[in-house]
Amino acid sequence: MRKDLRPFWLKQLYLRYRHWYTEYFLRPQCTRLGPHHTVMKPRHVKISGDNICIGRCFTAIAEPAARVEIGVWGREDGAGRIVIGDCVLMSPGSRISASDEVLVGDGTMFANGVYVTDCDWHSLYDRTQRDPRVAPVHIGRNVWLGDHATVLKGVTIGDNSVVAARAVVTRDVPANAVVAGNPAKVVKTLDPERGFVTRMDYFADPEALARFFEQVDRDVLAGNTLWRWLWSLLYPASRGRGGDYSG
């Protein structure tokens, strides 16, 4: 990664702006949005519909071409719900669409491009009508949904399970299982006796974690000047080789 050339104070100002944007524009779209959220590039996060509850320490990473989308389109006004537990991660391009009910357990991770829905949205023979069957999706705690995995209606995924990249889940997944393929099938069983380190552990003390990262920024960005940062924007070649840093 290319070195972040922003002065410490400028990065802190940006982080405060990011938090303000989330509070001002995204919180009103939620029935509940828990504390200690981290929403990166919040302008590219779309939350719409009724009855959307999000727990504490929620992390969303959005990109201009890969928005994070959470939406309820109920069968009638005020119907349908999405409940997202604590410490959940949604990566770029991940989406949750609920007609009736989608529940996501604590510590679950959505990789890039994951799609979760509880409805086909159109019936096979009448493409103007929604499928009348109610088929909620329940995702357990500490589940890992791999790159571009798809979870379809009526599915329950047990705690600690892993859905492999590009897998399409059409039936229930037991706890502590790895599934892959289309349709997804169990390819491995995990040993819960070994224990899991989860995002709930990582965010056990969110205030201390925030202080730690603030000190890291203070140390890493020490010596950066506003002029050097502005010069790097006007003349990108002056940055030298390497990748870009993430805002």
C-alpha positions in Angstrom: 0.0 0.0 0.0 1.1 3.5 -0.7 1.8 5.7 2.3 -1.0 7.9 3.5 0.4 11.4 3.2 -2.4 13.2 5.0 -1.5 15.1 8.2 -2.9 13.4 11.3 -5.3 16.3 11.9 -6.7 16.1 8.4 -7.4 12.3 8.7 -9.1 12.9 12.0 -11.3 15.6 10.4 -12.2 13.2 7.6 -13.1 10.5 10.1 -15.4 12.9 12.0 -17.0 13.9 8.7 -17.6 10.2 7.9 -19.2 9.6 11.3 -21.3 12.7 10.9 -22.5 11.6 7.4 -23.6 8.2 8.8 -25.4 9.7 11.7 -27.1 12.4 9.7 -28.1 10.5 6.5 -28.0 6.8 7.3 -29.2 6.6 10.9 -32.7 8.0 10.1 -33.1 5.2 7.6 -32.8 2.6 10.4 -35.1 1.6 13.1 -31.9 1.2 15.1 -28.3 1.7 14.4 -26.0 0.7 17.2 -23.0 2.6 18.5 -19.3 2.3 17.3 -20.2 1.9 13.7 -17.6 2.2 11.0 -19.0 3.1 7.6 -16.4 3.7 5.0 -17.4 5.9 2.1 -20.9 6.2 3.5 -22.2 8.1 0.4 -22.2 4.7 -1.3 -24.2 2.9 1.3 -28.0 2.6 0.6 -30.4 1.8 3.3 -34.1 1.8 2.4 -37.4 0.5 3.7 -39.0 -0.2 7.1 -37.9 -2.1 10.1 -34.1 -2.2 9.6 -32.2 -2.8 12.9 -28.4 -2.9 13.0 -26.4 -3.8 16.1 -23.2 -2.2 17.6 -19.8 -2.1 15.9 -21.3 -2.5 12.4 -18.7 -2.2 9.6 -19.6 -1.4 6.0 -17.0 -0.9 3.3 -18.6 0.7 0.2 -17.1 1.8 -3.1 -18.5 4.0 -5.9 -18.9 1.0 -8.2 -19.8 -1.5 -5.5 -22.4 -0.1 -3.1 -23.5 -1.7 0.1 -27.3 -2.0 0.0 -29.7 -3.0 2.7 -33.4 -2.8 1.8 -36.8 -4.0 2.9 -39.6 -4.1 0.3 -42.5 -5.4 2.4 -45.7 -6.8 1.0 -47.5 -3.8 2.5 -46.6 -0.6 4.2 -44.6 -1.3 7.4 -44.2 -5.0 6.6 -40.9 -6.9 6.4 -37.8 -6.6 8.4 -34.0 -6.9 8.4 -32.2 -7.5 11.7 -28.4 -7.4 11.7 -26.6 -8.4 14.8 -23.5 -6.9 16.5 -20.0 -6.7 14.9 -21.2 -7.6 11.4 -19.1 -6.8 8.4 -20.5 -5.9 4.9 -17.8 -5.6 2.2 -18.1 -3.7 -1.1 -21.0 -4.8 -3.3 -22.8 -6.8 -0.6 -26.6 -6.6 -0.6 -29.5 -7.8 1.6 -33.0 -7.6 0.2 -35.9 -8.6 2.4 -39.6 -9.1 1.5 -40.5 -10.6 4.9 -37.6 -11.4 7.2 -33.8 -11.6 7.0 -31.9 -12.1 10.3 -28.1 -11.9 10.4 -26.3 -13.2 13.6 -23.5 -11.5 15.5 -20.0 -11.4 13.9 -21.1 -12.6 10.5 -18.9 -11.4 7.6 -20.1 -10.6 4.1 -17.3 -10.8 1.5 -17.3 -8.8 -1.7 -20.5 -9.1 -3.8 -22.5 -11.3 -1.4 -26.3 -11.3 -2.0 -28.9 -12.4 0.5 -32.6 -12.4 -0.2 -35.7 -14.1 1.2 -37.9 -13.9 -2.0 -37.9 -14.7 -5.7 -39.8 -11.4 -6.1 -41.6 -12.7 -9.2 -43.6 -16.0 -9.6 -42.7 -18.3 -12.4 -45.9 -17.9 -14.4 -47.0 -14.4 -13.4 -44.0 -12.2 -13.7 -46.0 -9.2 -12.4 -46.7 -10.7 -9.0 -44.4 -11.5 -6.0 -44.1 -15.1 -4.9 -46.8 -15.4 -2.2 -44.8 -17.9 -0.1 -43.1 -16.5 3.0 -39.6 -17.9 3.2 -37.4 -16.1 5.8 -33.6 -16.3 5.8 -31.8 -16.8 9.1 -28.0 -16.6 9.2 -26.3 -17.6 12.4 -23.5 -16.1 14.4 -19.9 -16.0 13.1 -20.9 -17.1 9.6 -18.5 -16.3 6.7 -20.1 -15.7 3.4 -17.4 -15.8 0.7 -16.8 -13.7 -2.4 -20.0 -13.3 -4.5 -21.9 -16.0 -2.5 -25.7 -16.0 -2.9 -28.1 -17.0 -0.1 -31.7 -17.6 -1.4 -35.1 -17.8 0.2 -36.0 -20.0 3.1 -32.5 -20.8 4.1 -31.1 -21.2 7.6 -27.3 -21.2 8.0 -25.9 -22.5 11.3 -23.4 -20.8 13.6 -19.7 -20.7 12.5 -20.4 -22.0 9.0 -18.5 -20.9 5.8 -20.1 -20.4 2.4 -17.4 -20.7 -0.3 -16.9 -18.1 -3.0 -19.6 -18.1 -5.7 -21.6 -20.7 -3.9 -25.4 -20.6 -4.2 -27.2 -21.6 -1.0 -30.7 -23.1 -1.7 -31.1 -25.3 1.4 -30.3 -25.2 5.1 -26.6 -25.3 6.2 -25.8 -27.0 9.5 -23.6 -25.3 12.1 -19.8 -25.7 11.8 -19.9 -26.6 8.1 -18.2 -25.4 4.9 -20.4 -25.5 1.8 -19.5 -24.9 -1.8 -20.9 -25.2 -5.3 -24.2 -24.5 -7.0 -26.3 -25.7 -5.3 -24.1 -25.5 -2.3 -23.3 -28.8 -0.5 -21.3 -29.6 2.6 -17.6 -30.2 1.7 -16.1 -30.0 5.2 -17.0 -30.0 8.8 -15.4 -27.7 11.3 -14.4 -28.8 14.8 -16.1 -26.4 17.3 -13.9 -27.8 20.1 -10.9 -25.9 18.6 -12.7 -22.7 19.3 -13.2 -19.7 17.0 -11.8 -16.2 17.2 -14.6 -13.9 16.1 -15.4 -10.3 15.4 -17.1 -10.2 18.8 -13.7 -10.8 20.3 -12.1 -8.1 18.2 -14.7 -5.6 19.3 -14.9 -6.6 22.9 -13.7 -3.1 24.0 -14.5 -0.8 21.1 -13.4 2.4 22.9 -10.0 0.9 23.6 -9.8 -0.3 20.0 -10.6 3.2 18.7 -7.9 4.7 21.0 -5.4 2.2 19.7 -6.0 3.1 16.0 -5.9 6.8 16.8 -2.5 6.4 18.3 -1.4 4.3 15.3 -2.5 7.1 13.0 -0.7 9.7 15.2 2.5 7.7 14.9 2.3 6.7 11.3 1.2 10.2 10.0 3.7 12.1 12.2 5.7 14.5 10.0 3.1 14.7 7.2 2.4 18.2 6.1 -0.6 19.7 4.3 1.7 21.0 1.5 3.2 17.6 0.9 -0.3 16.0 0.7 -1.6 18.7 -1.7 1.4 18.3 -3.9 0.8 14.6 -4.1 -2.8 15.3 -5.4 -1.6 17.8 -8.0 1.3 15.6 -9.1 0.5 11.9 -8.4 3.9 10.8 -9.8 5.5 12.5 -6.8 4.1 9.8 -4.5 6.5 7.2 -5.9 5.7 3.6 -6.6 3.1 1.3 -4.9 -0.6 1.1 -4.4 -3.0 3.7 -3.0 -4.1 3.9 0.6 -7.7 3.4 1.6 -9.8 6.3 2.9 
